[in-house]
């Protein structure tokens, strides 16, 4: 068994109420404070592997949690947040007004319907899960992993871990700089 600690990055400088998706906002002062508090809470753990999204908010969170300790975080492109395409930077009301048909279809099928120019949860799972599994196969049983990513990325991993359909992803909430521990069995 491999112990995986899924962390959602800290709060960002993004404008309140907009859909961020894969836009690259850094951590806010609050987000840095959250990450340092989480680092203190994880202090006793020895990670064999640290993985992070390439987006600034996740990389910075990983750096603040790990500090100068080894291993250094490995940036994994496939762990970037879900792309919301043309909806990125819009509020929900603005996205709905721009594409009411797609908005409604996506509301009925979060797993299979993507925003215009973006990804569905099925697309996201298709890029996240194979790379996640490959990384886990590199480790011995008893290893401890830190993965600092995003709510949607962590959602697809958690759906798989709990044998839930991807349509259930939307119901999984993870606050900024919180940890969900998953036991991974090859």
Z-matrix of the N, CA and C atoms (Angstrom, degrees):
N
C 1 1.434
C 2 1.529 1 109.40
N 3 1.329 2 116.18 1 139.48
C 4 1.462 3 123.27 2 176.17
C 5 1.522 4 107.44 3 -113.47
N 6 1.318 5 116.04 4 131.95
C 7 1.460 6 121.59 5 179.84
C 8 1.535 7 108.04 6 -91.59
N 9 1.334 8 116.35 7 116.73
C 10 1.466 9 121.63 8 -178.08
C 11 1.525 10 108.68 9 -111.73
N 12 1.317 11 115.62 10 127.02
C 13 1.462 12 121.82 11 177.33
C 14 1.528 13 107.78 12 -105.73
N 15 1.342 14 115.65 13 106.03
C 16 1.466 15 121.60 14 179.68
C 17 1.523 16 108.43 15 -88.11
N 18 1.314 17 116.53 16 118.40
C 19 1.462 18 122.51 17 -179.51
C 20 1.521 19 108.64 18 -115.31
N 21 1.309 20 115.39 19 134.14
C 22 1.456 21 120.45 20 169.80
C 23 1.528 22 106.82 21 -90.65
N 24 1.313 23 116.90 22 136.93
C 25 1.465 24 122.54 23 179.94
C 26 1.529 25 111.90 24 -53.10
N 27 1.321 26 116.31 25 166.42
C 28 1.453 27 122.21 26 177.82
C 29 1.522 28 112.43 27 -75.83
N 30 1.331 29 115.17 28 174.40
C 31 1.467 30 122.39 29 179.00
C 32 1.534 31 109.97 30 -59.54
N 33 1.320 32 115.98 31 149.00
C 34 1.468 33 121.40 32 -174.12
C 35 1.531 34 112.29 33 -115.21
N 36 1.316 35 113.71 34 177.51
C 37 1.469 36 121.40 35 176.52
C 38 1.523 37 112.05 36 -87.13
N 39 1.321 38 118.09 37 5.13
C 40 1.466 39 121.52 38 -179.06
C 41 1.524 40 110.39 39 -61.72
N 42 1.325 41 117.44 40 146.88
C 43 1.466 42 120.07 41 176.20
C 44 1.523 43 110.59 42 -60.09
N 45 1.313 44 116.33 43 140.58
C 46 1.471 45 121.41 44 -179.75
C 47 1.531 46 110.05 45 -62.88
N 48 1.330 47 115.12 46 139.70
C 49 1.452 48 120.99 47 173.26
C 50 1.514 49 116.62 48 85.43
N 51 1.336 50 117.52 49 -0.56
C 52 1.464 51 118.62 50 178.94
C 53 1.522 52 110.00 51 -100.57
N 54 1.315 53 115.31 52 155.09
C 55 1.463 54 121.32 53 176.76
C 56 1.526 55 107.45 54 -84.97
N 57 1.322 56 115.71 55 116.72
C 58 1.463 57 121.16 56 -174.04
C 59 1.522 58 111.60 57 -82.22
N 60 1.338 59 116.21 58 -47.98
C 61 1.459 60 119.20 59 -176.41
C 62 1.517 61 110.92 60 56.66
N 63 1.315 62 116.39 61 -129.55
C 64 1.463 63 120.84 62 -175.80
C 65 1.528 64 113.21 63 -93.13
N 66 1.345 65 118.38 64 9.99
C 67 1.461 66 119.58 65 173.03
C 68 1.528 67 108.29 66 -62.32
N 69 1.308 68 116.68 67 145.46
C 70 1.466 69 120.39 68 -169.54
C 71 1.527 70 112.29 69 -102.26
N 72 1.318 71 116.38 70 79.63
C 73 1.462 72 121.71 71 176.26
C 74 1.526 73 109.71 72 -92.02
N 75 1.344 74 117.24 73 139.61
C 76 1.466 75 119.66 74 175.86
C 77 1.521 76 111.18 75 -79.67
N 78 1.318 77 114.64 76 174.82
C 79 1.459 78 120.36 77 175.52
C 80 1.525 79 110.46 78 -68.04
N 81 1.303 80 115.50 79 147.66
C 82 1.457 81 122.01 80 170.48
C 83 1.530 82 107.89 81 -84.48
N 84 1.310 83 116.54 82 176.19
C 85 1.470 84 120.15 83 175.11
C 86 1.526 85 109.40 84 -59.51
N 87 1.349 86 115.77 85 -41.71
C 88 1.474 87 120.32 86 176.79
C 89 1.520 88 111.06 87 -59.51
N 90 1.339 89 116.80 88 -43.12
C 91 1.460 90 121.31 89 179.91
C 92 1.520 91 112.85 90 -62.96
N 93 1.338 92 116.34 91 -39.55
C 94 1.472 93 119.42 92 176.65
C 95 1.532 94 110.35 93 -65.51
N 96 1.317 95 115.95 94 -40.45
C 97 1.469 96 120.28 95 177.54
C 98 1.537 97 110.42 96 -62.51
N 99 1.333 98 117.09 97 -42.98
C 100 1.471 99 121.77 98 178.02
C 101 1.526 100 110.50 99 -59.13
N 102 1.345 101 115.84 100 -44.80
C 103 1.468 102 120.08 101 -178.01
C 104 1.526 103 111.39 102 -64.85
N 105 1.318 104 117.44 103 -40.17
C 106 1.465 105 120.29 104 178.47
C 107 1.524 106 111.13 105 -66.91
N 108 1.318 107 117.25 106 -37.86
C 109 1.473 108 120.36 107 175.35
C 110 1.523 109 110.97 108 -64.16
N 111 1.329 110 116.37 109 -41.30
C 112 1.462 111 119.87 110 178.52
C 113 1.523 112 110.41 111 -65.19
N 114 1.328 113 116.78 112 -39.35
C 115 1.475 114 120.47 113 177.75
C 116 1.520 115 110.20 114 -56.51
N 117 1.314 116 116.62 115 -42.92
C 118 1.468 117 120.11 116 178.86
C 119 1.527 118 110.68 117 -63.76
N 120 1.327 119 116.89 118 -37.33
C 121 1.457 120 120.82 119 179.78
C 122 1.524 121 113.87 120 -71.15
N 123 1.323 122 116.64 121 -24.82
C 124 1.470 123 121.47 122 -179.00
C 125 1.528 124 112.03 123 -100.16
N 126 1.304 125 116.79 124 6.20
C 127 1.464 126 122.39 125 -171.09
C 128 1.519 127 114.42 126 -52.29
N 129 1.313 128 119.19 127 -36.10
C 130 1.455 129 121.21 128 -176.26
C 131 1.526 130 114.85 129 -79.08
N 132 1.314 131 117.52 130 -8.75
C 133 1.467 132 120.27 131 -176.66
C 134 1.518 133 111.17 132 -86.32
N 135 1.334 134 115.85 133 141.82
C 136 1.469 135 122.11 134 174.88
C 137 1.519 136 107.15 135 -110.32
N 138 1.323 137 116.32 136 110.68
C 139 1.465 138 120.64 137 -178.47
C 140 1.520 139 110.62 138 -87.42
N 141 1.335 140 115.42 139 133.92
C 142 1.459 141 121.47 140 174.68
C 143 1.521 142 111.44 141 -85.06
N 144 1.339 143 115.47 142 -23.84
C 145 1.458 144 121.00 143 -179.41
C 146 1.525 145 107.95 144 -150.00
N 147 1.338 146 115.43 145 138.28
C 148 1.462 147 121.79 146 174.78
C 149 1.517 148 107.16 147 -125.04
N 150 1.324 149 115.29 148 123.44
C 151 1.465 150 121.95 149 -179.36
C 152 1.517 151 108.74 150 -119.66
N 153 1.337 152 116.56 151 146.77
C 154 1.449 153 119.99 152 178.47
C 155 1.514 154 111.61 153 -147.92
N 156 1.304 155 114.14 154 155.27
C 157 1.460 156 122.76 155 171.61
C 158 1.528 157 108.87 156 -66.06
N 159 1.335 158 117.73 157 156.56
C 160 1.460 159 119.59 158 176.37
C 161 1.528 160 113.66 159 -76.88
N 162 1.339 161 118.33 160 -11.33
C 163 1.461 162 119.86 161 -176.93
C 164 1.524 163 110.25 162 -72.49
N 165 1.327 164 116.51 163 143.12
C 166 1.466 165 123.36 164 -172.31
C 167 1.522 166 112.58 165 -53.24
N 168 1.334 167 117.45 166 -40.81
C 169 1.466 168 119.70 167 -175.98
C 170 1.526 169 112.05 168 -64.30
N 171 1.316 170 117.56 169 -34.63
C 172 1.465 171 121.31 170 178.72
C 173 1.526 172 110.74 171 -79.64
N 174 1.325 173 116.93 172 -43.90
C 175 1.476 174 119.76 173 179.59
C 176 1.526 175 110.90 174 -59.68
N 177 1.331 176 116.11 175 -45.24
C 178 1.461 177 119.65 176 -178.88
C 179 1.531 178 110.99 177 -65.70
N 180 1.321 179 117.18 178 -39.19
C 181 1.464 180 120.31 179 176.67
C 182 1.522 181 110.07 180 -60.39
N 183 1.325 182 117.55 181 -46.37
C 184 1.470 183 121.47 182 179.01
C 185 1.522 184 111.15 183 -60.65
N 186 1.330 185 117.03 184 -42.59
C 187 1.467 186 120.60 185 -179.98
C 188 1.525 187 111.08 186 -63.58
N 189 1.324 188 116.59 187 -40.88
C 190 1.469 189 119.72 188 -179.57
C 191 1.535 190 111.56 189 -70.20
N 192 1.327 191 117.07 190 -34.37
C 193 1.467 192 120.09 191 178.06
C 194 1.524 193 110.65 192 -69.82
N 195 1.313 194 116.54 193 -44.81
C 196 1.466 195 120.74 194 -172.88
C 197 1.520 196 114.04 195 -87.46
N 198 1.329 197 117.63 196 -26.85
C 199 1.458 198 120.20 197 -176.22
C 200 1.520 199 110.25 198 58.17
N 201 1.320 200 117.63 199 -143.81
C 202 1.468 201 120.16 200 -178.68
C 203 1.533 202 113.55 201 -82.97
N 204 1.328 203 116.68 202 2.24
C 205 1.474 204 120.04 203 -176.12
C 206 1.531 205 111.21 204 -64.96
N 207 1.303 206 114.18 205 154.41
C 208 1.467 207 121.68 206 172.83
C 209 1.514 208 107.84 207 -95.62
N 210 1.314 209 120.40 208 149.77
C 211 1.457 210 125.17 209 -0.02
C 212 1.525 211 111.59 210 -79.69
N 213 1.308 212 115.65 211 153.94
C 214 1.452 213 121.59 212 175.44
C 215 1.531 214 108.40 213 -72.59
N 216 1.308 215 115.95 214 152.96
C 217 1.465 216 120.37 215 -179.43
C 218 1.519 217 110.70 216 -68.35
N 219 1.316 218 115.36 217 135.57
C 220 1.456 219 122.35 218 175.23
C 221 1.527 220 107.52 219 -98.08
N 222 1.326 221 116.31 220 123.64
C 223 1.461 222 121.62 221 179.69
C 224 1.525 223 108.40 222 -81.24
N 225 1.329 224 115.45 223 125.90
C 226 1.466 225 121.35 224 -178.65
C 227 1.530 226 108.41 225 -119.51
N 228 1.306 227 115.69 226 111.25
C 229 1.473 228 121.84 227 -176.22
C 230 1.524 229 112.06 228 -54.73
N 231 1.314 230 117.75 229 -38.29
C 232 1.464 231 121.27 230 -176.83
C 233 1.523 232 113.04 231 -66.80
N 234 1.325 233 118.50 232 -13.47
C 235 1.465 234 121.57 233 -179.49
C 236 1.532 235 112.83 234 -93.03
N 237 1.348 236 117.56 235 9.98
C 238 1.470 237 118.94 236 174.78
C 239 1.525 238 108.76 237 -66.47
N 240 1.326 239 115.98 238 158.43
C 241 1.459 240 121.52 239 -176.18
C 242 1.534 241 110.64 240 -64.33
N 243 1.321 242 115.67 241 157.94
C 244 1.458 243 122.12 242 177.63
C 245 1.529 244 109.48 243 -56.68
N 246 1.313 245 116.17 244 139.54
C 247 1.465 246 120.54 245 176.04
C 248 1.515 247 108.96 246 -84.12
N 249 1.318 248 115.38 247 127.04
C 250 1.462 249 120.79 248 175.77
C 251 1.519 250 110.99 249 -99.53
N 252 1.329 251 116.19 250 11.74
C 253 1.460 252 121.40 251 173.28
C 254 1.523 253 112.90 252 54.90
N 255 1.322 254 115.18 253 -128.86
C 256 1.466 255 121.38 254 -176.60
C 257 1.520 256 113.24 255 -68.36
N 258 1.309 257 117.92 256 -10.89
C 259 1.467 258 121.08 257 179.44
C 260 1.524 259 112.62 258 -86.55
N 261 1.314 260 117.76 259 -11.86
C 262 1.464 261 119.64 260 -178.46
C 263 1.529 262 109.79 261 -63.52
N 264 1.325 263 114.91 262 132.55
C 265 1.451 264 120.98 263 -178.78
C 266 1.517 265 114.18 264 88.58
N 267 1.334 266 116.91 265 -4.40
C 268 1.465 267 121.38 266 178.95
C 269 1.528 268 110.13 267 -100.21
N 270 1.318 269 115.82 268 157.57
C 271 1.460 270 119.68 269 168.92
C 272 1.525 271 107.37 270 -78.90
N 273 1.320 272 116.73 271 166.06
C 274 1.458 273 120.25 272 176.26
C 275 1.520 274 111.56 273 -58.20
N 276 1.326 275 116.61 274 -41.40
C 277 1.472 276 120.90 275 -179.89
C 278 1.525 277 110.78 276 -63.29
N 279 1.318 278 117.23 277 -39.93
C 280 1.469 279 120.44 278 179.19
C 281 1.526 280 111.31 279 -67.80
N 282 1.343 281 117.14 280 -41.41
C 283 1.468 282 120.43 281 178.90
C 284 1.526 283 110.31 282 -64.96
N 285 1.314 284 116.33 283 -42.35
C 286 1.469 285 120.37 284 179.32
C 287 1.528 286 110.66 285 -62.63
N 288 1.323 287 117.54 286 -41.84
C 289 1.469 288 121.42 287 178.98
C 290 1.525 289 111.41 288 -65.98
N 291 1.331 290 116.87 289 -35.87
C 292 1.464 291 120.84 290 -179.01
C 293 1.518 292 112.19 291 -72.23
N 294 1.338 293 117.67 292 -37.19
C 295 1.466 294 122.46 293 -175.10
C 296 1.528 295 110.39 294 -141.55
N 297 1.344 296 118.39 295 68.18
C 298 1.474 297 119.21 296 -174.25
C 299 1.525 298 113.60 297 -61.18
N 300 1.331 299 117.89 298 -37.06
C 301 1.462 300 120.22 299 -179.12
C 302 1.531 301 110.79 300 -65.68
N 303 1.335 302 116.94 301 -48.12
C 304 1.465 303 120.77 302 -179.86
C 305 1.527 304 109.79 303 -65.51
N 306 1.331 305 116.63 304 -40.51
C 307 1.466 306 120.39 305 178.54
C 308 1.530 307 110.50 306 -56.99
N 309 1.323 308 116.60 307 -46.99
C 310 1.468 309 120.66 308 -178.88
C 311 1.523 310 111.94 309 -67.80
N 312 1.337 311 117.80 310 -42.86
C 313 1.467 312 120.61 311 178.64
C 314 1.524 313 110.83 312 -63.23
N 315 1.341 314 116.45 313 -40.10
C 316 1.462 315 119.82 314 179.52
C 317 1.530 316 110.42 315 -66.56
N 318 1.319 317 116.69 316 -35.95
C 319 1.455 318 120.17 317 176.81
C 320 1.514 319 112.97 318 -61.37
N 321 1.335 320 116.44 319 -29.30
C 322 1.465 321 121.46 320 178.34
C 323 1.522 322 112.97 321 -89.08
N 324 1.338 323 116.95 322 -19.20
C 325 1.460 324 120.95 323 -176.14
C 326 1.529 325 109.05 324 -147.14
N 327 1.331 326 116.58 325 72.96
C 328 1.462 327 121.07 326 -179.23
C 329 1.524 328 112.08 327 -60.07
N 330 1.316 329 115.81 328 -33.85
C 331 1.463 330 119.09 329 -177.26
C 332 1.516 331 112.23 330 -68.32
N 333 1.336 332 117.14 331 -40.64
C 334 1.457 333 119.55 332 -169.53
C 335 1.507 334 117.34 333 -103.69
N 336 1.325 335 118.83 334 -14.83
C 337 1.469 336 120.60 335 -175.82
C 338 1.528 337 109.50 336 -107.37
N 339 1.333 338 115.46 337 128.54
C 340 1.460 339 121.82 338 180.00
C 341 1.524 340 110.31 339 -102.57
N 342 1.324 341 116.93 340 149.00
C 343 1.461 342 119.26 341 170.47
C 344 1.536 343 109.09 342 -62.88
N 345 1.318 344 119.25 343 158.69
C 346 1.469 345 120.41 344 178.93
C 347 1.535 346 111.18 345 -55.26
N 348 1.332 347 115.65 346 122.36
C 349 1.457 348 121.04 347 179.92
C 350 1.520 349 114.04 348 76.46
N 351 1.344 350 117.87 349 6.74
C 352 1.465 351 121.22 350 -176.66
C 353 1.513 352 112.72 351 -115.49
N 354 1.322 353 115.33 352 -159.10
C 355 1.454 354 122.42 353 -176.88
C 356 1.521 355 111.10 354 -118.77
N 357 1.316 356 115.35 355 149.22
C 358 1.461 357 121.93 356 168.87
C 359 1.528 358 107.22 357 -88.65
N 360 1.324 359 116.57 358 171.04
C 361 1.461 360 119.51 359 174.60
C 362 1.534 361 110.71 360 -66.33
N 363 1.326 362 118.00 361 -29.72
C 364 1.469 363 119.85 362 174.77
C 365 1.523 364 110.20 363 -64.62
N 366 1.330 365 117.26 364 -42.00
C 367 1.469 366 120.76 365 176.43
C 368 1.525 367 110.07 366 -60.31
N 369 1.328 368 115.42 367 -45.99
C 370 1.461 369 120.74 368 -178.69
C 371 1.524 370 110.77 369 -61.21
N 372 1.324 371 116.83 370 -48.11
C 373 1.465 372 120.55 371 178.90
C 374 1.521 373 110.72 372 -59.57
N 375 1.329 374 116.93 373 -36.45
C 376 1.463 375 121.29 374 179.80
C 377 1.514 376 113.44 375 -64.60
N 378 1.319 377 118.16 376 -27.26
C 379 1.465 378 119.35 377 177.97
C 380 1.528 379 112.74 378 -97.22
N 381 1.347 380 117.98 379 -26.89
C 382 1.469 381 121.13 380 -176.82
C 383 1.521 382 112.56 381 -84.22
N 384 1.324 383 117.49 382 -51.16
C 385 1.466 384 120.58 383 -169.17
C 386 1.533 385 114.42 384 -64.58
N 387 1.341 386 120.28 385 -42.00
C 388 1.473 387 117.68 386 178.68
C 389 1.537 388 112.85 387 -62.14
N 390 1.320 389 117.07 388 -38.35
C 391 1.459 390 120.77 389 -179.57
C 392 1.535 391 110.32 390 -72.04
N 393 1.328 392 116.63 391 -39.62
C 394 1.461 393 121.15 392 175.92
C 395 1.528 394 109.88 393 -59.38
N 396 1.339 395 116.92 394 -48.50
C 397 1.470 396 120.64 395 179.70
C 398 1.525 397 111.47 396 -61.22
N 399 1.317 398 117.49 397 -41.15
C 400 1.461 399 121.55 398 179.42
C 401 1.537 400 110.54 399 -61.44
N 402 1.323 401 116.26 400 -44.27
C 403 1.469 402 120.02 401 178.66
C 404 1.527 403 110.82 402 -62.67
N 405 1.321 404 117.54 403 -40.30
C 406 1.469 405 120.61 404 -179.20
C 407 1.519 406 111.25 405 -67.30
N 408 1.334 407 117.62 406 -32.92
C 409 1.466 408 120.62 407 179.60
C 410 1.521 409 112.38 408 -68.00
N 411 1.335 410 117.44 409 -18.30
C 412 1.460 411 121.22 410 178.94
C 413 1.526 412 112.38 411 -78.64
N 414 1.335 413 117.23 412 -10.67
C 415 1.458 414 121.65 413 -172.80
C 416 1.520 415 112.45 414 -104.99
N 417 1.312 416 114.81 415 153.79
C 418 1.455 417 121.22 416 175.12
C 419 1.521 418 109.80 417 -84.96
N 420 1.313 419 115.75 418 156.07
C 421 1.456 420 120.65 419 173.50
C 422 1.534 421 107.85 420 -58.42
N 423 1.321 422 115.96 421 141.39
C 424 1.454 423 121.19 422 -177.38
C 425 1.512 424 113.16 423 93.72
N 426 1.326 425 117.27 424 -4.65
C 427 1.462 426 120.90 425 179.05
C 428 1.518 427 110.83 426 -72.71
N 429 1.331 428 114.75 427 159.67
C 430 1.463 429 122.19 428 179.92
C 431 1.530 430 107.96 429 -127.08
N 432 1.331 431 116.44 430 127.95
C 433 1.464 432 122.45 431 -174.31
C 434 1.518 433 109.62 432 -121.94
N 435 1.333 434 115.56 433 141.38
C 436 1.459 435 122.42 434 170.58
C 437 1.518 436 107.02 435 -112.79
N 438 1.333 437 116.83 436 124.48
C 439 1.469 438 121.83 437 175.57
C 440 1.523 439 106.99 438 -120.66
N 441 1.321 440 116.43 439 114.66
C 442 1.459 441 122.16 440 178.05
C 443 1.517 442 107.41 441 -104.33
N 444 1.326 443 115.31 442 112.67
C 445 1.460 444 119.27 443 -175.43
C 446 1.533 445 109.44 444 -143.48
N 447 1.314 446 115.50 445 -133.76
C 448 1.464 447 122.46 446 -169.97
C 449 1.524 448 109.76 447 -133.54
N 450 1.308 449 115.10 448 165.34
C 451 1.459 450 119.62 449 -176.89
C 452 1.533 451 111.87 450 -57.82
N 453 1.322 452 117.99 451 -47.38
C 454 1.469 453 119.54 452 -177.55
C 455 1.529 454 111.62 453 -67.47
N 456 1.324 455 117.61 454 -40.73
C 457 1.468 456 120.96 455 178.36
C 458 1.521 457 109.35 456 -61.00
N 459 1.323 458 116.30 457 -48.61
C 460 1.464 459 119.88 458 179.91
C 461 1.525 460 111.25 459 -64.54
N 462 1.323 461 116.82 460 -33.41
C 463 1.465 462 120.21 461 178.63
C 464 1.530 463 112.06 462 -60.82
N 465 1.333 464 118.19 463 -44.19
C 466 1.469 465 118.50 464 -178.04
C 467 1.525 466 110.80 465 -68.86
N 468 1.328 467 117.02 466 -34.73
C 469 1.465 468 119.72 467 176.40
C 470 1.529 469 109.70 468 -65.70
N 471 1.323 470 116.97 469 -42.78
C 472 1.464 471 121.11 470 -179.33
C 473 1.524 472 112.05 471 -68.59
N 474 1.324 473 117.94 472 -37.66
C 475 1.477 474 119.48 473 176.05
C 476 1.520 475 109.85 474 -60.10
N 477 1.322 476 116.69 475 -44.57
C 478 1.463 477 120.33 476 179.12
C 479 1.513 478 110.34 477 -63.30
N 480 1.339 479 117.24 478 -44.71
C 481 1.469 480 121.39 479 -177.32
C 482 1.521 481 111.88 480 -62.24
N 483 1.337 482 116.99 481 -30.36
C 484 1.460 483 121.41 482 -177.77
C 485 1.529 484 112.64 483 -101.96
N 486 1.335 485 116.28 484 7.59
C 487 1.465 486 121.42 485 -177.81
C 488 1.525 487 112.13 486 55.05
N 489 1.329 488 115.99 487 41.87
C 490 1.464 489 121.46 488 177.78
C 491 1.520 490 109.86 489 -101.38
N 492 1.320 491 117.85 490 148.39
C 493 1.464 492 119.53 491 174.80
C 494 1.527 493 110.00 492 -66.99
N 495 1.330 494 116.78 493 152.44
C 496 1.458 495 120.41 494 -178.78
C 497 1.525 496 112.99 495 -60.31
N 498 1.317 497 117.88 496 -25.41
C 499 1.463 498 119.69 497 176.52
C 500 1.528 499 111.65 498 -62.57
N 501 1.318 500 117.06 499 -17.85
C 502 1.465 501 121.07 500 177.66
C 503 1.527 502 112.31 501 -81.30
N 504 1.335 503 117.43 502 -12.00
C 505 1.468 504 121.67 503 -177.87
C 506 1.516 505 112.28 504 -51.73
N 507 1.293 506 115.03 505 -42.91
C 508 1.457 507 120.84 506 -173.66
C 509 1.526 508 111.74 507 -59.30
N 510 1.315 509 117.10 508 -25.15
C 511 1.463 510 121.45 509 -176.35
C 512 1.529 511 113.00 510 -83.24
N 513 1.323 512 117.16 511 -12.06
C 514 1.464 513 121.47 512 -178.57
C 515 1.523 514 108.53 513 -87.69
N 516 1.315 515 115.76 514 120.36
C 517 1.463 516 121.44 515 178.52
C 518 1.520 517 109.28 516 -109.82
N 519 1.319 518 115.46 517 142.98
C 520 1.452 519 120.92 518 174.18
C 521 1.525 520 107.77 519 -141.33
N 522 1.305 521 116.08 520 119.36
C 523 1.460 522 120.99 521 -179.78
C 524 1.519 523 110.45 522 -71.29
N 525 1.330 524 115.38 523 159.95
C 526 1.459 525 120.36 524 176.81
C 527 1.528 526 110.48 525 -56.49
N 528 1.320 527 115.04 526 135.94
C 529 1.472 528 123.70 527 177.43
C 530 1.519 529 112.89 528 56.07
N 531 1.313 530 116.18 529 35.90
C 532 1.462 531 119.28 530 171.31
C 533 1.525 532 107.95 531 -107.12
N 534 1.320 533 114.75 532 160.60
C 535 1.467 534 122.00 533 -175.92
C 536 1.513 535 109.48 534 -117.93
N 537 1.331 536 115.54 535 136.62
C 538 1.460 537 121.37 536 169.48
C 539 1.522 538 105.42 537 -122.72
N 540 1.330 539 115.81 538 122.41
C 541 1.467 540 120.89 539 -178.62
C 542 1.520 541 109.55 540 -91.99
N 543 1.328 542 114.72 541 133.45
C 544 1.455 543 122.50 542 179.10
C 545 1.521 544 108.13 543 -126.36
N 546 1.322 545 116.21 544 132.94
C 547 1.456 546 120.66 545 172.78
C 548 1.521 547 107.43 546 -92.46
N 549 1.336 548 116.04 547 120.08
C 550 1.460 549 121.88 548 -176.01
C 551 1.521 550 109.02 549 -104.14
N 552 1.315 551 115.53 550 126.38
C 553 1.464 552 121.48 551 177.14
C 554 1.519 553 108.31 552 -114.18
N 555 1.340 554 116.49 553 126.07
C 556 1.466 555 119.59 554 179.20
C 557 1.510 556 111.08 555 -65.80
